[in-house]
Amino acid sequence: MTCSHHPTCPLARLFSGKPSLRVWAERYCDDRFQACARYSAGLRGEVVPGWLLPNGRSLEAPPPEALIRRSA
């Protein structure tokens, strides 16, 4: 069973698109999504920070969506 947040999770899209990161998707998005810190925060109604990894740790670099310049 796949996580219900998968379609809107920016990290899930990143994990699915990169073979070297696919292990994250297999571990958290495809099977054990109840253990995902992002999924849990969303269920609690919290804003899920872009830097939060599924294992509860933080990215040291900004997530890819933070690097995209948005036009006003």
C-alpha positions as semicolon CSV with decimal commas, in nm:
position;residue;x (nm);y (nm);z (nm)
1;M;0,000;0,000;0,000
2;T;0,128;0,347;-0,089
3;C;0,112;0,649;0,139
4;S;-0,192;0,869;0,084
5;H;0,036;1,176;0,098
6;H;0,256;1,044;-0,184
7;P;0,093;1,252;-0,462
8;T;0,163;1,582;-0,282
9;C;0,491;1,504;-0,102
10;P;0,786;1,677;-0,271
11;L;1,032;1,427;-0,126
12;A;0,831;1,130;-0,252
13;R;0,854;1,271;-0,605
14;L;1,228;1,323;-0,562
15;F;1,280;0,972;-0,424
16;S;1,079;0,814;-0,704
17;G;1,269;1,001;-0,973
18;K;1,623;0,914;-0,865
19;P;1,736;0,551;-0,861
20;S;1,990;0,620;-0,585
21;L;1,713;0,756;-0,360
22;R;1,458;0,487;-0,442
23;V;1,541;0,305;-0,116
24;W;1,370;0,590;0,074
25;A;1,052;0,548;-0,129
26;E;1,059;0,171;-0,084
27;R;1,106;0,204;0,290
28;Y;0,869;0,489;0,371
29;C;0,639;0,573;0,077
30;D;0,550;0,226;-0,048
31;D;0,523;0,017;0,265
32;R;0,595;0,161;0,609
33;F;0,450;0,506;0,562
34;Q;0,307;0,500;0,917
35;A;0,671;0,527;1,035
36;C;0,735;0,837;0,818
37;A;0,785;1,154;1,022
38;R;0,635;1,361;0,738
39;Y;0,322;1,142;0,727
40;S;0,283;1,158;1,106
41;A;0,320;1,537;1,116
42;G;0,058;1,572;0,843
43;L;-0,186;1,353;1,033
44;R;-0,143;1,574;1,339
45;G;-0,237;1,874;1,125
46;E;0,111;2,024;1,142
47;V;0,280;2,203;0,854
48;V;0,539;1,960;0,721
49;P;0,871;2,141;0,677
50;G;1,046;2,083;0,345
51;W;1,368;1,987;0,521
52;L;1,210;1,703;0,726
53;L;1,320;1,357;0,613
54;P;1,097;1,051;0,658
55;N;1,321;0,923;0,939
56;G;1,272;1,244;1,137
57;R;1,614;1,389;1,061
58;S;1,677;1,716;0,879
59;L;1,825;1,779;0,539
60;E;2,149;1,973;0,565
61;A;2,084;2,142;0,232
62;P;1,757;2,306;0,133
63;P;1,510;2,075;-0,040
64;P;1,491;2,099;-0,420
65;E;1,166;2,298;-0,418
66;A;1,332;2,565;-0,203
67;L;1,594;2,619;-0,474
68;I;1,340;2,700;-0,744
69;R;1,292;3,070;-0,798
70;R;0,931;3,165;-0,802
71;S;0,824;3,458;-1,016
72;A;0,591;3,710;-0,856
